[in-house]
Amino acid sequence: MSAIAADTGPEYLQDEATQDPISNGFLLLRLPFEEERVNTLHVRTFYQDRTLDGLDDRENWAGGGWQNGVGSFFDQRVRLAGTLYTSQKLWADDDKDETGALQPVHNSYTQLGEIYASVTIDKFAFQAGRFAVDLPYINTHDIRMTPQTFQGAETILEVGADWEVGAAVFTDIKRRTREGFDSMYEAAGLDENEDVIIAGSLYQTEPGTLLGIYALHAAEFHNGVYLEASKRIWFSEERYLQFSGQYTRQESTGDEIGGDFSVDHYGARISWKDDWYSGSLAWTDYPEEDRMRSPWGGIPGYTSVLINDFNRAEETAWLLGGTLDFDDLGVRGLSVNAKAIFGDTPDCGESASPDQDEYNLNFNYRPPFKKLTGLLLQLRFGWVERDETCARNDDVDITEVRFVTNYAFEF
């Protein structure tokens, strides 16, 4: 997929982050220790209209969602669960390209995306089957209507009150609009059939203060390491300042079936929150002439936003963002998020690509009425402005609108 049409990574990075990329995944893994999983019906609609200068536009509107069922046994120690997903066409223009919310060409689908069993014994949990994962580089990948899910097994051990370690092996992946599962390597376009192994450790004393490491091994393809550290300084119950840093290292290994490469990614972020507003300043750098590999999920970079990841070869990017919470200003349930991202790459040479700036404006509304608890309305706008390179005629600007509704019921 070209950079023009690229889909950006994990949806939990789209607004001002309350989770860091690594802690998001580990919190999902440690749910057996802390929360009771419940039966959930989640109704969702997704509309997207993307206009690209000189290229085919993308537009359609889908509705559906998912039904999750959980059975608990032996005093909640054993759980069996499954999730049925569906995406149905509400409207589409056959003269326009896909948005990723439906199957080609604008076709509805239904899939059994999750079916798994988990066992929890004291501070140890084990899960096997088909399930969603949200870790750096292996994740649901900015879901439109249905997420990517994975076949495999994972385990996590709570070493202490603030420290978890975990490991997992994945054999297959179900892409967002696929009804079946493919091997991890087949989905990545590789001529092998190997499992992907991950392991990690997270030390987190409180939300926003953490030290984590996550390693990935894909035989004959590449090894990867992701590091993240963050410190949150509290000034009051509603005010804090947070400093965060991230680093990725990827190196080809074995037969190098994905090419010979050795690449790095650096990121830093300062974020802050007061009573009714929050903000962030972030920087990322991908200094090598080659690109990062992420065939099984989105990029966890701090500058990954609505349309672009800003992770191209030799790309440096800055992000400035802020969120206003209108609860204290008299409009309950409304928040507005804005971002500006500025990406710089070489204009000429092997890794040349257009310099690009992106601007996002997101409106989130949760109606403050008891009967509408669980309803979230999201209106998102994105604009991308690109400068042409030495090759010329590659400065494709983008305008995008998304309208998303989510309504979750627990029973």
C-alpha positions as CSV (number, residue, x, y, z in Angstrom):
1,M,0.0,0.0,0.0
2,S,1.4,3.4,-1.0
3,A,2.1,6.1,1.5
4,I,-0.7,8.1,-0.1
5,A,-3.2,5.4,0.9
6,A,-1.6,4.3,4.2
7,D,-3.9,3.7,7.2
8,T,-2.5,4.8,10.4
9,G,-2.0,2.8,13.5
10,P,-3.8,2.0,16.7
11,E,-7.0,3.9,17.3
12,Y,-6.1,4.4,21.0
13,L,-3.4,6.9,19.8
14,Q,-5.9,9.0,17.9
15,D,-6.7,11.4,20.7
16,E,-4.7,12.8,23.6
17,A,-3.1,9.8,25.1
18,T,-4.2,8.6,28.5
19,Q,-2.3,5.4,27.9
20,D,1.1,4.9,26.5
21,P,1.4,2.4,23.6
22,I,3.1,-0.4,25.7
23,S,0.9,0.0,28.8
24,N,-2.3,-0.2,26.7
25,G,-1.4,-3.7,25.6
26,F,-0.3,-4.9,29.0
27,L,-3.4,-3.5,30.6
28,L,-5.4,-5.6,28.2
29,L,-3.3,-8.7,29.1
30,R,-3.8,-8.2,32.8
31,L,-7.6,-7.8,32.7
32,P,-8.1,-11.3,34.3
33,F,-6.5,-9.9,37.5
34,E,-8.5,-6.7,37.7
35,E,-11.9,-6.8,35.9
36,E,-14.7,-9.1,35.3
37,R,-15.3,-9.7,31.6
38,V,-18.9,-9.3,30.7
39,N,-21.3,-9.9,27.8
40,T,-21.3,-6.9,25.5
41,L,-23.3,-5.8,22.5
42,H,-21.5,-3.0,20.7
43,V,-23.3,-1.1,17.9
44,R,-21.1,0.9,15.6
45,T,-21.4,3.0,12.4
46,F,-18.5,4.3,10.4
47,Y,-18.6,6.9,7.6
48,Q,-15.4,8.0,5.7
49,D,-14.9,10.4,2.8
50,R,-11.3,10.8,1.7
51,T,-10.5,13.2,-1.2
52,L,-7.0,12.9,-2.8
53,D,-5.9,15.4,-5.4
54,G,-5.7,13.8,-8.8
55,L,-6.5,10.3,-7.5
56,D,-9.6,8.2,-6.9
57,D,-11.6,9.3,-3.8
58,R,-12.7,6.9,-1.0
59,E,-16.2,6.9,0.4
60,N,-18.7,4.6,2.0
61,W,-20.8,4.2,5.2
62,A,-21.1,1.0,7.1
63,G,-23.1,-0.1,10.2
64,G,-22.9,-3.2,12.4
65,G,-20.7,-3.9,15.4
66,W,-20.0,-6.9,17.5
67,Q,-21.5,-9.2,20.1
68,N,-19.3,-10.6,22.8
69,G,-20.3,-13.5,25.0
70,V,-18.4,-14.7,28.1
71,G,-18.9,-17.8,30.2
72,S,-17.2,-18.0,33.7
73,F,-16.6,-21.1,35.6
74,F,-14.9,-22.2,38.8
75,D,-15.3,-18.9,40.7
76,Q,-14.3,-16.8,37.6
77,R,-11.0,-18.7,37.2
78,V,-11.9,-20.2,33.9
79,R,-13.5,-18.2,31.1
80,L,-14.7,-19.1,27.6
81,A,-15.5,-16.2,25.3
82,G,-16.2,-15.4,21.7
83,T,-17.0,-12.4,19.6
84,L,-19.1,-12.2,16.4
85,Y,-18.4,-9.1,14.2
86,T,-20.4,-7.7,11.3
87,S,-20.1,-4.8,8.9
88,Q,-23.1,-4.1,6.7
89,K,-23.2,-1.6,3.8
90,L,-25.5,1.4,4.6
91,W,-24.4,3.5,1.6
92,A,-21.6,3.4,-1.0
93,D,-20.7,4.9,-4.3
94,D,-19.4,2.2,-6.6
95,D,-17.4,4.8,-8.5
96,K,-15.3,5.5,-5.4
97,D,-12.6,3.3,-3.7
98,E,-12.9,1.4,-0.5
99,T,-12.3,2.9,3.0
100,G,-11.5,-0.4,4.8
101,A,-14.9,-0.6,6.5
102,L,-16.3,-3.1,4.0
103,Q,-15.0,-5.9,1.8
104,P,-14.2,-5.1,-1.9
105,V,-16.2,-3.8,-3.6
106,H,-18.3,-2.2,-0.9
107,N,-19.6,-5.6,0.3
108,S,-21.0,-6.5,3.7
109,Y,-19.5,-9.3,5.8
110,T,-19.8,-11.2,9.1
111,Q,-17.0,-13.0,10.9
112,L,-16.3,-14.9,14.1
113,G,-13.2,-12.9,15.1
114,E,-12.7,-14.2,18.6
115,I,-13.1,-17.5,20.4
116,Y,-10.8,-18.2,23.3
117,A,-10.3,-19.7,26.7
118,S,-8.5,-18.2,29.7
119,V,-7.4,-19.5,33.0
120,T,-6.4,-17.4,36.0
121,I,-4.7,-18.8,39.0
122,D,-3.7,-16.3,41.7
123,K,-1.4,-13.9,39.8
124,F,-0.9,-16.0,36.7
125,A,-3.1,-15.9,33.6
126,F,-3.1,-18.0,30.4
127,Q,-5.2,-17.4,27.3
128,A,-5.4,-19.4,24.1
129,G,-7.5,-19.2,20.9
130,R,-8.4,-16.3,18.7
131,F,-8.5,-12.9,20.3
132,A,-7.6,-9.2,19.9
133,V,-4.2,-7.8,20.9
134,D,-3.1,-4.2,21.2
135,L,0.7,-4.1,21.6
136,P,3.2,-2.1,19.6
137,Y,3.4,-3.4,16.0
138,I,0.9,-6.2,16.7
139,N,-2.5,-4.8,17.2
140,T,-6.1,-4.2,16.0
141,H,-4.8,-1.5,13.6
142,D,-7.0,1.5,13.7
143,I,-10.3,-0.4,13.3
144,R,-12.9,0.8,10.9
145,M,-15.7,-1.6,11.7
146,T,-13.9,-4.7,12.9
147,P,-10.4,-5.2,14.3
148,Q,-7.6,-7.4,13.4
149,T,-7.5,-10.5,15.6
150,F,-4.9,-13.2,16.2
151,Q,-4.6,-16.9,16.7
152,G,-2.2,-18.0,19.4
153,A,-1.6,-18.2,23.1
154,E,-0.4,-15.7,25.7
155,T,0.5,-15.7,29.3
156,I,1.2,-13.0,31.9
157,L,2.5,-13.1,35.5
158,E,2.0,-10.4,38.0
159,V,5.4,-10.4,39.8
160,G,4.4,-7.7,42.2
161,A,1.8,-5.0,42.7
162,D,3.5,-2.8,40.0
163,W,5.3,-5.3,37.8
164,E,4.0,-7.7,35.1
165,V,5.9,-9.9,32.7
166,G,4.3,-11.7,29.7
167,A,4.9,-13.7,26.6
168,A,2.9,-14.8,23.6
169,V,3.1,-16.8,20.4
170,F,1.0,-16.0,17.3
171,T,0.4,-18.3,14.4
172,D,-2.4,-16.6,12.4
173,I,-4.0,-13.3,11.8
174,K,-7.4,-12.2,10.6
175,R,-7.3,-8.9,8.7
176,R,-10.0,-6.4,9.4
177,T,-12.4,-7.3,6.6
178,R,-11.3,-11.0,6.2
179,E,-13.7,-13.7,7.2
180,G,-11.0,-16.2,7.7
181,F,-7.5,-16.4,9.2
182,D,-4.1,-16.4,7.3
183,S,-0.7,-17.4,8.6
184,M,1.3,-14.5,10.0
185,Y,3.9,-14.7,7.3
186,E,1.4,-15.1,4.5
187,A,-0.4,-12.0,5.6
188,A,3.0,-10.2,5.6
189,G,3.7,-11.4,2.0
190,L,6.5,-13.7,3.1
191,D,7.3,-17.1,1.5
192,E,7.6,-18.9,4.8
193,N,5.3,-20.2,7.5
194,E,6.7,-19.3,10.9
195,D,5.2,-18.3,14.3
196,V,5.8,-14.8,15.7
197,I,7.0,-14.8,19.4
198,I,6.8,-11.8,21.7
199,A,7.8,-11.2,25.3
200,G,7.8,-8.1,27.5
201,S,7.9,-6.6,30.9
202,L,6.1,-3.6,32.4
203,Y,6.8,-1.8,35.6
204,Q,4.1,0.8,36.3
205,T,3.7,2.5,39.7
206,E,0.7,4.6,38.6
207,P,-1.0,5.7,35.3
208,G,1.6,7.7,33.3
209,T,4.6,6.5,35.2
210,L,6.1,3.3,33.7
211,L,9.1,1.5,32.3
212,G,8.5,-1.1,29.7
213,I,10.2,-3.3,27.2
214,Y,8.7,-5.5,24.5
215,A,10.6,-7.8,22.1
216,L,9.5,-9.5,18.9
217,H,11.1,-12.5,17.1
218,A,10.0,-13.4,13.6
219,A,12.3,-16.2,12.3
220,E,14.1,-15.6,9.1
221,F,12.5,-12.1,8.9
222,H,13.4,-9.8,11.8
223,N,13.9,-9.2,15.5
224,G,12.5,-6.1,17.1
225,V,12.7,-4.3,20.5
226,Y,10.4,-1.6,21.7
227,L,11.3,0.5,24.8
228,E,9.2,3.0,26.6
229,A,9.6,5.1,29.7
230,S,7.3,7.7,31.2
231,K,7.1,9.8,34.3
232,R,4.0,11.7,35.4
233,I,4.4,14.6,38.0
234,W,1.2,15.5,39.8
235,F,0.5,19.0,41.0
236,S,-3.1,18.3,42.1
237,E,-5.9,15.8,41.5
238,E,-6.6,17.3,38.1
239,R,-3.2,18.7,37.1
240,Y,-0.1,16.9,35.9
241,L,2.9,17.1,33.7
242,Q,4.2,14.0,31.9
243,F,7.5,13.2,30.2
244,S,7.7,10.2,27.9
245,G,10.2,8.5,25.6
246,Q,10.1,5.6,23.2
247,Y,12.6,3.7,21.0
248,T,12.3,0.9,18.4
249,R,15.1,-1.2,17.0
250,Q,14.5,-3.7,14.1
251,E,17.1,-5.9,12.4
252,S,16.7,-8.6,9.7
253,T,17.6,-12.0,10.8
254,G,18.3,-15.5,9.3
255,D,17.5,-15.8,5.6
256,E,16.3,-12.2,5.6
257,I,13.2,-13.0,3.6
258,G,11.9,-9.5,4.1
259,G,15.2,-7.8,3.0
260,D,18.4,-6.8,4.6
261,F,17.7,-4.0,7.0
262,S,18.6,-2.4,10.3
263,V,16.4,0.5,11.4
264,D,15.6,2.7,14.5
265,H,12.8,4.9,15.7
266,Y,13.1,7.5,18.4
267,G,10.3,9.4,20.1
268,A,9.8,11.9,22.9
269,R,6.7,13.6,24.3
270,I,5.7,16.1,26.9
271,S,2.0,16.1,27.9
272,W,0.1,18.1,30.4
273,K,-3.4,18.3,31.9
274,D,-5.4,20.9,33.8
275,D,-9.0,21.0,34.9
276,W,-10.6,21.4,31.5
277,Y,-7.8,21.2,29.0
278,S,-4.8,19.0,28.1
279,G,-2.1,19.1,25.5
280,S,1.0,17.5,24.2
281,L,4.2,18.3,22.3
282,A,5.8,15.3,20.6
283,W,8.8,14.4,18.3
284,T,9.7,11.3,16.3
285,D,12.6,10.4,14.1
286,Y,13.2,7.5,11.7
287,P,16.8,8.3,10.6
288,E,17.7,5.4,8.3
289,E,17.2,5.3,4.5
290,D,15.1,2.1,5.0
291,R,11.6,1.8,6.5
292,M,10.2,0.3,9.7
293,R,8.4,-3.1,9.2
294,S,4.9,-3.4,10.7
295,P,3.0,-6.0,8.7
296,W,0.8,-7.1,11.6
297,G,-0.4,-3.8,13.0
298,G,-0.1,0.0,13.3
299,I,3.0,2.0,14.2
300,P,3.0,3.1,17.9
301,G,4.9,6.4,17.2
302,Y,3.8,9.5,19.1
303,T,3.2,11.3,15.9
304,S,0.9,8.6,14.4
305,V,-2.4,10.5,13.8
306,L,-5.6,10.3,11.7
307,I,-4.2,10.0,8.2
308,N,-0.5,9.5,8.4
309,D,2.0,7.7,10.7
310,F,4.9,10.1,9.9
311,N,7.2,7.0,9.9
312,R,8.7,7.2,6.4
313,A,12.4,6.7,5.8
314,E,14.5,9.6,7.1
315,E,11.4,11.4,8.4
316,T,11.5,13.7,11.4
317,A,8.1,15.0,12.7
318,W,6.8,17.3,15.3
319,L,3.3,17.3,16.8
320,L,1.5,19.9,18.8
321,G,-2.0,18.9,20.1
322,G,-4.6,19.9,22.7
323,T,-8.0,18.9,24.0
324,L,-10.7,21.0,25.5
325,D,-13.2,19.4,27.9
326,F,-16.4,21.4,27.9
327,D,-17.9,19.8,31.0
328,D,-16.7,22.6,33.2
329,L,-17.7,25.2,30.5
330,G,-21.4,24.2,30.6
331,V,-21.6,21.7,27.7
332,R,-21.6,18.3,29.3
333,G,-20.2,15.3,27.4
334,L,-18.4,17.4,24.7
335,S,-14.6,17.4,24.1
336,V,-12.7,18.9,21.2
337,N,-9.2,17.7,20.2
338,A,-6.9,19.5,17.6
339,K,-3.5,18.5,16.3
340,A,-0.9,19.9,14.0
341,I,1.9,17.6,12.7
342,F,4.9,18.7,10.6
343,G,6.9,16.0,8.8
344,D,10.2,16.6,7.0
345,T,12.0,14.1,4.6
346,P,14.7,14.3,2.0
347,D,13.5,16.0,-1.2
348,C,15.9,14.0,-3.4
349,G,17.7,10.7,-3.3
350,E,16.8,7.1,-2.6
351,S,14.5,7.8,0.3
352,A,13.0,11.0,-1.0
353,S,9.3,11.6,-0.2
354,P,7.1,14.8,0.0
355,D,7.4,16.9,3.1
356,Q,4.0,16.8,4.7
357,D,1.9,18.7,7.2
358,E,-1.3,17.3,8.7
359,Y,-4.0,19.0,10.7
360,N,-6.7,17.1,12.7
361,L,-9.9,18.3,14.4
362,N,-11.9,15.8,16.4
363,F,-15.2,16.3,18.2
364,N,-16.3,13.7,20.8
365,Y,-19.7,13.8,22.4
366,R,-21.1,11.5,25.1
367,P,-24.7,12.4,25.8
368,P,-25.1,13.1,29.6
369,F,-28.3,11.2,29.9
370,K,-28.7,7.9,31.8
371,K,-30.6,6.2,29.0
372,L,-27.8,7.0,26.6
373,T,-24.9,5.7,28.7
374,G,-22.4,4.0,26.5
375,L,-23.1,6.2,23.4
376,L,-20.2,8.1,21.8
377,L,-20.5,10.3,18.7
378,Q,-17.2,11.2,16.9
379,L,-16.8,13.7,14.1
380,R,-13.2,13.8,12.7
381,F,-11.6,16.0,10.1
382,G,-8.1,15.7,8.6
383,W,-6.1,17.7,6.1
384,V,-2.8,16.8,4.6
385,E,-0.6,19.3,2.6
386,R,2.4,17.9,0.7
387,D,5.3,19.5,-1.1
388,E,6.6,17.9,-4.2
389,T,10.1,16.3,-4.4
390,C,12.7,16.4,-7.1
391,A,10.6,13.7,-8.9
392,R,7.7,16.3,-9.1
393,N,4.0,15.7,-9.3
394,D,3.9,13.7,-6.1
395,D,2.5,16.5,-3.9
396,V,-0.9,14.8,-3.3
397,D,-3.0,16.7,-0.8
398,I,-5.7,14.9,1.2
399,T,-8.9,16.0,2.8
400,E,-10.8,13.5,5.1
401,V,-14.1,13.4,7.1
402,R,-15.1,10.6,9.4
403,F,-18.3,10.2,11.4
404,V,-18.3,7.4,13.9
405,T,-21.0,6.3,16.4
406,N,-20.4,3.7,19.2
407,Y,-23.1,2.4,21.5
408,A,-22.1,-0.3,24.0
409,F,-24.5,-2.4,26.1
410,E,-23.4,-4.7,29.0
411,F,-25.7,-7.5,30.2
